[in-house]
Amino acid sequence: MTDQPAAQPTFREQFTGFAGQITDLLDTVFDGDVEATVTDFEHRSRIVAAVPLTVSGENLARLKIDIRCCLDSHDEFLAVEKSTYQLIATVDREPIFRFEYERAATSKPRAHTQIHAHRGALSHLLSRARHRTPHSMESLHVPVGGDRFRPCLEDVIEFLVVECRFDSRERWRAAVEAGRERWRRIQTRTAVRDSPSEAATALRSLGYTVTSPGNTSDPQDDLARIRRW
């Protein structure tokens, strides 16, 4: 008897595992109570979480996470439709910065960060350039790597712990690095699907034997996705 291939997990099963990884990560890194809400539909799901951020036990800010998921373009794997990671100050309840990704965005970078701050030199530059809102720095969508190479949640968390010096649990780094490895392995696979010819070239240069499907030329690269802002 031959072993049957494992069945592909359903969208709901994939999302349940994904949501569990996020809540486990937040619980492992931060000491405060994580508030998380999961909305689960057949082909679209959402997780919203809020994490209190402290310095020496004083609550100074919170990390707000909002991730919406859907099926990918092949209707096979879980994909992020939209994600927002915000650092929100307790003092005025306004965002300080936002990391955002919008899968269907066309008029701005799909992956970008927005910084809620003010600097005279930048406002002057934008005014001379006739920007619509020269004194609103957060209106600038700073690109951060597109669909495949954007920062992951683990990158944002390490920024909060290392750069911003928010309190964290003892085992935070191991959890962040494990999650980042998992994320980058997934992104590597999806990047290969976008550009199989480059993947084949890289593998051949390492000594692998790569055979094209059906003994024809390598599959065509998805140039639209590779070139997209």
Secondary structure, 3 states (H helix, E strand, C coil): CCCCCCCCCCHHHHHHHHHHHHHHHHHHHCCCCCEEEEEECCCEEEEEEEEEEEECCEEEEEEEEEEEEEECCCCCCEEEEEEEEEEEECCCCCEEEEEEEECCCCCCCCEEEEECCCCHHHHHHHHHCCCCCCCCHHHCCEECCHHHHCCCHHHHHHHHHHHCCCCCCCCHHHHHHHHHHHHHHHHHHHHHHHCHHHHHHHHHHCCCCCCCHHHCCCCCCCHHHHHCC
